[in-house]
Amino acid sequence: MPSEPSPIILVLAVLSVVAGGMAIATQAPINAMLNRTIADPILTACISFFVGFVALLVAWGVSLLLREQSFVVPDVSAAPAWIWIGGMLGTVYVLAALWSVPKLGVLTVVAAVVFGQLMASLVIDAIGAFGLQAKEISLTRVLAVLMVMGGLLLSRL
C-alpha cells in the first residue's frame, strides 16, 4: 500500500484543486460573454476547448523539455473504450454553463455543478467505478452532499 503523502503535498493538492475550482467559476462567465459576442454556443465551446488544447500542448511540450524526454506514442490498444470520453464530458459542463450562467448567475451554477459532482462522486465511490477502490456511502458523506444542496437552494433566495 502506498504511503500517505506528506502534509505539504496534501496542502498543495488542496490548493491546486481550489485554484481549479476558481478557474471553473471564472471560466463560466467568460465563456458566457464570448457566447454573447459570437451568438453560437457550439462555436463558443469549440473556441474554449481549442484555446485549452493549445495551452495543454504548450504545457506538455515544456514538461517534456524539463524532463528531457522525447515523445513516445503510448500503446493504448488494451485500454477500455470508455477512457476516450473525458473530453466529451467536459463539453457537457461547458455547454450547460454557457446556457445557465446568464439565467442563474455564477454562484448558483457553480453550486449546482458542485452538487452534481458530489452526487456522481457518491455513486462512483460506492461502486468503485473506473478502477477506483470502493468507498462506502456514510452518513457524514450524505450530510456533506445535503449541505451543498442547501447552499444551492439558498443561492436562489
C-alpha positions in Angstrom: 0.0 0.0 0.0 1.4 3.4 -0.9 2.4 5.7 1.9 0.3 8.8 2.8 1.5 12.0 1.1 3.4 14.5 3.3 1.3 17.3 4.8 2.9 19.9 2.5 1.8 17.7 -0.5 -1.7 17.5 0.9 -1.9 21.2 1.3 -0.6 21.8 -2.2 -3.1 19.3 -3.6 -6.0 21.0 -1.9 -4.8 24.5 -3.0 -4.4 23.2 -6.6 -8.0 22.0 -6.6 -9.2 25.2 -5.1 -7.4 27.1 -7.9 -9.1 24.7 -10.4 -12.5 25.5 -8.8 -11.8 29.2 -9.1 -10.8 28.7 -12.7 -14.1 26.9 -13.4 -16.1 29.7 -11.7 -14.2 32.3 -13.8 -14.4 30.3 -17.0 -18.2 30.2 -16.9 -18.9 33.9 -17.2 -16.0 34.4 -19.6 -17.4 31.8 -21.9 -20.9 33.3 -21.5 -19.5 36.7 -22.6 -17.8 35.1 -25.6 -21.1 33.4 -26.4 -23.0 36.8 -26.2 -20.3 38.2 -28.6 -20.5 35.4 -31.3 -24.0 34.1 -30.6 -23.3 30.5 -31.2 -22.9 28.2 -28.1 -21.3 25.3 -30.0 -18.7 27.6 -31.7 -18.1 29.2 -28.3 -17.4 25.8 -26.8 -15.1 24.9 -29.7 -13.1 28.1 -29.2 -12.9 27.4 -25.5 -11.7 23.9 -26.0 -9.3 24.9 -28.8 -7.6 27.5 -26.6 -7.4 25.0 -23.8 -6.0 22.4 -26.2 -3.2 24.8 -27.4 -2.4 25.7 -23.7 -2.1 22.0 -22.9 0.1 21.3 -25.9 2.5 24.1 -24.8 2.5 22.8 -21.2 3.1 19.2 -22.4 6.0 20.4 -24.6 7.5 22.3 -21.8 7.2 19.3 -19.4 8.9 17.1 -22.0 11.8 19.5 -22.2 12.1 19.9 -18.5 12.1 16.1 -18.0 14.4 15.8 -21.0 12.1 13.2 -22.6 11.1 12.7 -26.2 7.7 12.0 -27.4 6.8 8.3 -27.5 3.4 7.1 -28.9 1.8 5.2 -26.0 0.2 1.8 -26.6 -3.4 2.2 -25.7 -4.7 -0.8 -27.6 -5.6 -2.7 -24.4 -7.3 0.2 -22.8 -11.1 0.2 -22.3 -13.1 2.2 -24.9 -14.6 4.4 -22.2 -11.3 6.2 -21.5 -11.8 8.4 -24.5 -15.0 10.2 -23.3 -13.5 12.5 -20.7 -13.2 15.5 -23.1 -16.8 14.9 -24.2 -18.0 15.0 -20.6 -16.2 18.4 -20.3 -18.4 19.7 -23.2 -21.5 18.9 -21.2 -20.2 21.2 -18.5 -19.2 24.0 -20.8 -22.4 24.0 -22.8 -24.5 23.8 -19.6 -22.6 26.7 -18.1 -22.9 28.8 -21.3 -26.6 28.4 -21.2 -27.3 28.7 -17.5 -24.9 31.4 -16.2 -26.9 34.3 -17.8 -30.1 32.8 -16.3 -28.9 31.7 -12.8 -25.7 33.6 -12.1 -22.3 32.2 -11.5 -22.8 31.3 -7.8 -25.9 29.2 -8.4 -24.3 27.5 -11.4 -21.2 26.6 -9.5 -23.2 25.4 -6.5 -25.3 23.2 -8.9 -22.0 21.9 -10.5 -20.6 21.0 -7.1 -23.8 19.3 -6.1 -23.8 17.3 -9.3 -20.2 16.4 -8.8 -20.8 15.2 -5.3 -23.9 13.2 -6.3 -21.9 11.5 -9.1 -18.9 11.0 -6.7 -21.0 9.2 -4.1 -22.1 6.7 -6.8 -18.6 6.4 -8.3 -17.1 5.8 -4.9 -19.8 3.4 -3.8 -19.4 1.1 -6.8 -15.7 1.6 -7.3 -16.2 2.7 -10.8 -13.4 3.2 -13.3 -11.0 1.1 -11.4 -11.2 3.0 -8.2 -11.4 1.3 -4.8 -15.0 1.3 -3.5 -15.8 3.6 -0.5 -19.0 3.2 1.5 -21.6 5.8 1.5 -21.5 7.1 5.1 -23.9 9.4 6.9 -21.3 12.1 7.0 -20.8 12.0 3.2 -24.5 12.1 2.6 -24.8 15.1 5.0 -22.0 16.9 3.1 -23.9 16.5 -0.1 -27.1 17.7 1.6 -25.3 20.7 2.9 -24.2 21.7 -0.6 -27.8 21.1 -1.8 -28.8 23.5 1.0 -26.3 26.0 -0.3 -27.6 25.6 -3.8 -31.2 26.3 -2.6 -30.0 29.3 -0.5 -28.2 30.8 -3.5 -31.6 31.3 -5.2 -33.3 33.1 -2.2 
